[in-house]
């Protein structure tokens, strides 16, 4: 998991998610020590349109977190070779 990933959190991730939520990850809090397999993470709870509605800090079972998709990797624009300009 990395920043920007959209996660689906259900009861598999924590009993608090009786009603599943979507969550955009900001960061995993590695400085906080937890029980094996559990983690703290910061991010935004998302509504049905994918818009952030609340900033949250969550404690979840890593094996229960489902990653839905990651943001697209930015691609560099292709440079046009100046020697390949066609004369008209």
C-alpha positions as CSV (number, residue, x, y, z in Angstrom):
1,X,0.0,0.0,0.0
2,X,1.1,3.5,-0.8
3,X,-0.1,7.1,-0.5
4,X,-3.1,7.7,-2.9
5,X,-4.3,4.1,-2.8
6,X,-8.1,3.7,-2.4
7,X,-8.9,1.0,0.1
8,X,-12.1,-0.9,0.9
9,X,-12.5,-1.4,4.6
10,X,-15.0,-4.0,6.0
11,X,-15.3,-6.0,9.2
12,X,-12.4,-8.1,7.9
13,X,-10.2,-5.0,8.6
14,X,-11.8,-4.1,12.0
15,X,-15.0,-4.7,13.9
16,X,-15.7,-1.0,13.7
17,X,-16.6,-1.3,10.0
18,X,-20.1,-2.8,10.4
19,X,-20.9,-0.5,7.4
20,X,-17.9,-0.8,5.0
21,X,-16.1,2.4,3.9
22,X,-13.8,3.6,1.1
23,X,-10.6,5.2,2.3
24,X,-7.8,7.1,0.4
25,X,-4.5,6.5,2.1
26,X,-2.2,9.3,3.1
27,X,0.3,7.3,5.0
28,X,0.9,4.3,7.2
29,X,2.0,5.3,10.7
30,X,5.1,3.2,11.1
31,X,6.2,5.2,14.1
32,X,3.3,3.7,16.2
33,X,4.0,0.2,17.5
34,X,1.0,-2.2,17.3
35,X,0.2,-5.9,17.6
36,X,1.5,-8.1,14.9
37,X,-0.6,-7.8,11.7
38,X,-2.2,-4.5,12.8
39,X,-1.4,-1.0,11.7
40,X,-2.3,2.7,12.1
41,X,-3.0,4.7,8.9
42,X,-4.0,8.3,8.1
43,X,-6.3,9.2,5.2
44,X,-9.7,10.4,4.0
45,X,-13.0,8.6,4.2
46,X,-14.6,8.8,0.8
47,X,-18.3,9.2,-0.3
48,X,-19.9,7.3,-3.1
49,X,-18.5,9.7,-5.7
50,X,-14.9,9.2,-4.4
51,X,-14.8,12.7,-2.7
52,X,-13.2,13.1,0.7
53,X,-15.7,13.6,3.4
54,X,-13.7,13.2,6.6
55,X,-10.0,12.9,7.6
56,X,-9.5,9.8,9.7
57,X,-6.8,7.9,11.6
58,X,-7.6,4.2,11.6
59,X,-6.3,1.1,13.4
60,X,-6.8,-1.9,11.1
61,X,-5.8,-5.5,10.5
62,X,-3.6,-5.4,7.5
63,X,-4.8,-8.7,6.1
64,X,-8.4,-7.4,6.0
65,X,-7.6,-4.3,3.9
66,X,-8.6,-4.5,0.2
67,X,-6.7,-2.2,-2.2
68,X,-9.1,-1.2,-5.0
69,X,-6.8,0.8,-7.2
70,X,-3.8,3.1,-7.1
71,X,-3.6,6.5,-8.7
72,X,-2.1,6.4,-12.2
73,X,1.7,6.8,-12.5
74,X,2.5,10.1,-14.1
75,X,4.0,9.7,-17.5
76,X,6.5,12.1,-19.0
77,X,5.4,14.0,-22.1
78,X,7.1,12.7,-25.2
79,X,9.6,15.1,-26.7
80,X,9.5,15.8,-30.3
81,X,12.9,15.4,-32.1
82,X,13.7,18.8,-33.5
83,X,15.4,17.1,-36.5
84,X,12.2,15.3,-37.5
85,X,10.2,18.5,-38.3
86,X,8.7,18.1,-41.7
87,X,8.9,20.9,-44.3
88,X,5.7,21.8,-46.1
